[in-house]
Amino acid sequence: MTGAALSVTGAARAFGGVYAVRDVDLAVAPGELRAVIGPNGAGKSTLFALIGGQLAPDAGKVMLDDVRIDRLPPHRRARLGIGIVFQAARIFPGMTALENVMVGAHATTRAGFVTGALRLPAHRREERLIRERAVESLRRTGIEEWAHRPAEELPLGQQRALQLARALCGRPRLLLLDEPASGLRSEERERLATLIEDLRGSGLTILLVEHDVAFVMRLADRVTVLDLGRVIADGTAAEVRADPRVIAAYLGTDTSTNAAA
């Protein structure tokens, strides 16, 4: 698996005249696991949506390798290799877990409407390959035993894994994870961390937006910290953890006091 380079330059987005993100620069190297953290209201979710395509920036640009994507709709970004796992479990009720995962490959299909409608051999071959990819994605995320169960019957932890399996079925080069550990039990959190480490080891580029600082510090190559819509720190986990500006943002204490402590 080959990862993609992501760069965000001068990104800004305001709501009602109030900036949620302002002058944000972010560069993620191919194969890197970059985390974005910050206190509540820091602008993490807005930045995530600007990269994923759920929001358009008021200023700045977003590049995937050498392609500018900030004005492309989400499905076009998916075709370029962006997979997304949202914080809230998004499933298709009335479909099995396997069918939900197969949906993730729609952006990579080649058979056209006529081929599919007539059930021509090319469509049948492609559908078989997608099913095989979906089964492998379910296995990789540890929920293959749920494959033929209705997706809405899965517990929260398995629904999160299902979303991740669906993203992987699309064979992304850049994986966006929005607080994937939120609400998970400790054993589910540990399995997720192990899986993310495995994905990084395969060469996949990962952008992790997360509120759980301990979870981030275990996984991330580098960490970007937002506060009030701006980048206040960027570096390794150790550098960020010791940065007085980060301590002040999370604890609400005076920066100079922390610097002197």
Secondary structure, 3 states (H helix, E strand, C coil): CCCCCEEEEEEEEEECCEEEEEEEEEEECCCCEEEEECCCCCCHHHHHHHHHCCCCCCEEEEEECCEECCCCCHHHHHHCCEEEECCCCCCCCCCEHHHHHHHCCHHHCCCCHHHHHCCCHHHHHHHHHHHHHHHHHHHHCCCHHHCCCEHHHCCHHHHHHHHHHHHHHCCCCEEEEECCCCCCCHHHHHHHHHHHHHHHHCCCEEEEECCCHHHHHHHCCEEEEEECCEEEEEECHHHHHCCHHHHHHHHCCCHHHHHHC
